[in-house]
């Protein structure tokens, strides 16, 4: 491995709040660092990556927008002298032990006013398996994640709007993408699909309204945030999970919560969709030791994440050719300059208008500070660094 070069982003001098409020900025890329822990010595991942003295810390947050990635020491003295830390700059860095509230206030909360003004929004958590994506999105009963905090504030804003005689209808759907099959997690058919008794749901593109619709997906009308959390609990019971060497409770699918907002009273009837996506973690078969069905699942997870990466690369290229200055290129400019392979997976088809249309996007990148996850963290940071250039 050659010596890494230091990378610096000229936008680092701007505060994250300033960046999020820029009218032309449609995507925000953040990084959340999982607290440094010493995995069990029985873990294959730990035994293959730790030094004789135990795991080392490879990430340091040096400012709210900048972190240092430290390559582990090399056994060669000559190589060691050339292995300098890599500097990454993102819209916001959440150091170890950042609270769920801090993450929410700097990622999803700034999107809610836009949603109530009719702008679609998408939030997705990305990272390797075992790095805290599901914890960030769903959380625990004692420490709820961004979904709970989002719906709590959203219902408060709806009640406030109703007091001003502006009614809103809130409806939700919850589904997973498993092995390129879409499954409704909130119907009894979900358990039947898990037993292979259904081919799953189909996608339909609605170009007129710039959205992708899941045909036959059930919609529910929660009245409180507790209703939403009960839906998630019920849905997660149907979600595909399985233990691997890297994670004892590994999600084997991408889970998508869609919140449909429609104004029912008032002069200007607005509507928008807020999507919150818990992506399955990227993984290496040599680390997870998966076989059979788990190996097939891992291959499909990686294939869909690779398709997402290819779309991000194409969008970056299209924005560059159109002179967009790092902002999202319009659909017409993309078609003129470069092909964006949205149809390579169900996941990228779902995110088509989230990445290119009238939508604001937040990417919460989850990484580990431990050298046990060195390769996974390095690849994740490179992925996120590319995404911020859309």
PyMOL commands that set and color helices and strands:
alter all, ss='L'
color gray80, all
select helices_A, chain A and resi 10-13+16-20+44-49+77-80+100-105+109-116+133-137+146-163+189-194+207-209+225-238+285-288+293-321+331-337+342-344+346-350+352-356+371-387
alter helices_A, ss='H'
color red, helices_A
select strands_A, chain A and resi 27-34+59-61+66-69+86-89+92-94+120-127+168-178+181-184+203-206+211-214+241-242+250-251+254-263+271-278+359-368
alter strands_A, ss='S'
color yellow, strands_A
deselect
rebuild
show_as cartoon
